[in-house]
Amino acid sequence: MSKIPELGLDDDLPGAQWARETAKQMIAESGEPGYHSFRRLPSYEGYAGMCACGFETPEPSYEHIGELTKLIWEHLERDVFPPVDEALLRKEAELIKLGDLIGYHRLIEASEEHGIRHVGWLVAGTRGSMRLKDRAEFGAFQGSWIKFSTEKQEG
């Protein structure tokens, strides 16, 4: 895979034209529906990019990379990652005796081979935490919370 060079100040330079054409070809060739990866595209106006599956942002470029990242993340949450099944996470938390469910966090893997994908959940309860991997029969206990005391022992 060719690295897309950043554009210089003059978009009419041969290097800039090559970068635009290369970007178009890379996206056309690797627009696989199951493969998701963030691609930085050359843009003189600001920050531009798209997902390797072919998803394009509403605008061609953005002033801040944060805006671009937010749109790519929304695409992943909406179109790629599975929705959370809170009933399953609560059941697993009870099974491992984590206490009441405090919250959960999506586990994400990013690799060259698979791209960006959801691989499971990190679940926190009032007594500890566990990792629930996709297609695993049971969750893996991570550890219990340490009781925190503000009292100092003076010696």
N, C-alpha and C positions, 0 to 999 in steps of 0.2 A: 504494500500500500504506500502510495506517495504521500509525503508530508506536504501540506498546503502551506506555502509561504505567506507571511503577512504582506499586505499590499503597502507600497510606498506612498509618497504624497501624490504621485501622478498615476491615475487609474488607466491611462492610455499606454503605459509602458508595456512592452511585450511580456514581461514577467507577470504583471497584473492580469493581462488577458489569459495567459497560460493558467494562472491560479483559478480564475473563474471557470474556465473550461474543464480543468481537472476536477474541481469541486462538483460540477454538474455530472461528469462521468462517474465519479465515485458514488454519488447518491443514486444515480440511475442503475449502476451495476449491483450495488449492495442493498437495494431497497427490499430486504427480506422482511416479511411481516413478523416473524418470530424473533428477530434480532434487534435489540434496542441498545443504542449507544449514542452519546452526545457527540456531534461533529461540529467543530468550530469552522465556520466558513469565512473566506476573505470578505471584508467589508470596510470600505473607507469611511462610511457614515457613522459607524459605531460597532456594536457587537451583534454578530449574526451567527446562526447555527440552526441545526435541525437534528432530529433523531434519525438513526441509520435505517429505520423501518420506512422512512419516507414522510413522516409527520413534519409539517412545516408550520412555523409560528405565523400568527396573523399578519404581522408586519415583517418586512424584509430585514430590518435591523433595529437595534435598541441602543439608547444612550448608555445604559448601565447593564453590566453582565448579570446583576441580580434579577432584573426583569426577565431576561432571557432564560436564566436558570429556573425561575418560578414557572414559566410557561412549559418548559420541558418536564419539570417535576409534576405539574398538573396533568400533562399527557400521560406520564407513567402511572400516576395514581388512578386516573380515569380509565385508560385504555389497556394497561399492561398488568399492573399488580392486582392480585385478587383482593376483594373487599374483606374487611376484618369480620371474623365470626366470633363475636364476644361470648356467645353461649359456650363455644368450645374452649375458649381461653379461660372462662370461669370454671368450667368442669375440670380442666387440667390443673388450675390453681388449687382447687379443692382436693383433687387426687393426691397432689404432692404436699398438701397441708401448708399452703403459702398464706392462708388467712384470706381476708377480703381482698379482692382485686383492687390495686391502686392504679395501675395503668399498664400499657403495653407499647412496644416500639417495634417497627418493622425491621427485619434483618435483610440487608441488601448485599448482593455480591456483584462486583464489576470485574469481569475478566475479558481478555481478548477473544477467547473461544466462545463464550456464551453472551457477552455483552452485559447489560445491566439487568439483573433479575432479582425477584423476591425469593428468599430462601427460608423464611420462617419468622418467628416472633420471639422477642424477649419480653417476658411477662413478670411483673412485679406485684407482690402481695404484701400484706402488712407484716408477714414473718420472714419473707425472703424472695428470691427470684429464681426463674427457670428459663431455659431456652427450649423452644418448641420448633424443631426443624420440620420442613415440609416432608410429607410421606413417612415421618417417623411414627412408630406406634405409641411411644410415650415421650413426654418431655424430659429434658435433662436438668436436674437440679443444679443451680449455679451457686447458691450459698444463702445463709440466713443473715438477717440484719443484726448488727451489733448494737446493744443498748447503749445509748449515749447519756452520760451523766455530767451535769455541770458542777457537781460538788468536787472540790479539790481536797486532796489529802495533804495536810501539812505535817512535816516531820521534824 
